[in-house]
C-alpha cells in the first residue's frame, strides 16, 4: 500500500509547521524558533530546512507571502494547519498509549 504524503511527520517537519502556527516566518526565523523552543535539542541545517519548505510549498501546506531580496517569507495554509493539528493529536495519542497501564 502506498504511503500518503506527510503521513507521520519527521521531527523537523513537525517543528517547522509549529513555527508557522505562531506567525509568518522566513528560514532564519524558523531556525531561531526551533532552537529556542527545543533549547538547542533539535538542529535543522539549511539543506534540510529549505528542502522541507519547498516540499511544503509544493503540497500547499505553506504559501510564500513576500520576498525581500533573497529572504522569502511564508505562512501556513489551512491545509498545513490541519496537517499540524492531526500530527499533534497522533503524538498525544502515542503518549497516552504509553502511559496507560496494561
C-alpha positions as CSV (number, residue, x, y, z in Angstrom):
1,X,0.0,0.0,0.0
2,X,1.4,3.4,-0.9
3,X,2.1,5.8,1.9
4,X,0.1,9.0,1.9
5,X,2.2,12.2,1.6
6,X,3.2,13.5,5.1
7,X,1.7,10.5,6.9
8,X,3.6,10.8,10.2
9,X,5.8,13.9,10.0
10,X,9.5,13.9,10.8
11,X,10.6,15.8,13.9
12,X,12.0,18.6,11.7
13,X,8.7,18.8,9.7
14,X,6.7,19.0,12.9
15,X,8.7,21.8,14.3
16,X,8.7,23.8,11.1
17,X,4.9,23.6,11.0
18,X,4.8,24.5,14.7
19,X,6.8,27.6,13.9
20,X,4.3,28.7,11.3
21,X,1.4,28.3,13.8
22,X,3.0,31.3,15.7
23,X,3.4,33.7,12.8
24,X,4.6,34.1,9.2
25,X,8.4,33.4,9.0
26,X,11.4,33.2,6.8
27,X,14.0,30.5,7.1
28,X,16.2,32.2,9.7
29,X,13.1,32.9,11.9
30,X,12.2,29.3,11.7
31,X,15.7,28.1,12.7
32,X,15.7,30.5,15.6
33,X,12.2,29.5,16.7
34,X,13.2,25.8,16.7
35,X,16.5,26.4,18.5
36,X,14.7,28.4,21.2
37,X,11.7,26.1,21.5
38,X,13.8,22.9,21.9
39,X,16.6,24.6,23.8
40,X,19.0,23.6,21.1
41,X,18.0,19.9,21.1
42,X,16.7,20.0,17.5
43,X,19.0,21.4,14.9
44,X,17.9,21.9,11.3
45,X,20.5,22.7,8.8
46,X,19.8,24.9,5.8
47,X,19.7,22.0,3.3
48,X,17.0,20.2,5.4
49,X,15.1,23.3,6.1
50,X,14.8,24.5,2.5
51,X,14.1,21.1,1.2
52,X,11.2,20.8,3.6
53,X,10.0,24.3,2.9
54,X,10.0,23.6,-0.9
55,X,8.0,20.3,-0.3
56,X,5.5,22.0,2.0
57,X,5.0,24.8,-0.6
58,X,4.6,22.3,-3.4
59,X,2.0,20.4,-1.4
60,X,0.2,23.7,-0.5
61,X,1.0,23.4,3.3
62,X,2.6,26.8,3.3
63,X,2.4,29.8,0.9
64,X,5.0,32.4,0.1
65,X,3.6,35.8,1.0
66,X,6.6,38.1,0.5
67,X,10.1,38.3,-1.0
68,X,12.7,40.8,0.4
69,X,15.8,40.3,-1.7
70,X,16.8,36.7,-1.1
71,X,14.6,36.5,2.0
72,X,11.3,34.6,1.4
73,X,8.5,34.8,4.0
74,X,5.9,32.1,4.3
75,X,2.7,31.5,6.2
76,X,0.9,28.3,7.0
77,X,-2.2,27.4,4.9
78,X,-5.4,25.8,6.3
79,X,-4.2,22.5,4.8
80,X,-0.9,22.9,6.6
81,X,-2.6,23.8,9.9
82,X,-4.8,20.6,9.6
83,X,-1.7,18.5,9.0
84,X,0.0,20.0,12.1
85,X,-3.1,19.5,14.3
86,X,-3.5,15.9,13.0
87,X,0.1,15.2,13.8
88,X,-0.2,16.8,17.3
89,X,-3.2,14.6,18.0
90,X,-1.3,11.5,16.8
91,X,1.6,12.3,19.0
92,X,-0.6,12.9,22.1
93,X,-2.3,9.6,21.4
94,X,1.1,7.9,21.4
95,X,1.9,9.4,24.7
96,X,-1.4,8.4,26.2
97,X,-1.0,4.9,24.9
98,X,2.4,4.7,26.6
99,X,1.1,5.9,29.9
100,X,-1.9,3.5,30.1
101,X,-1.5,0.5,32.4
102,X,-1.7,-2.9,30.7
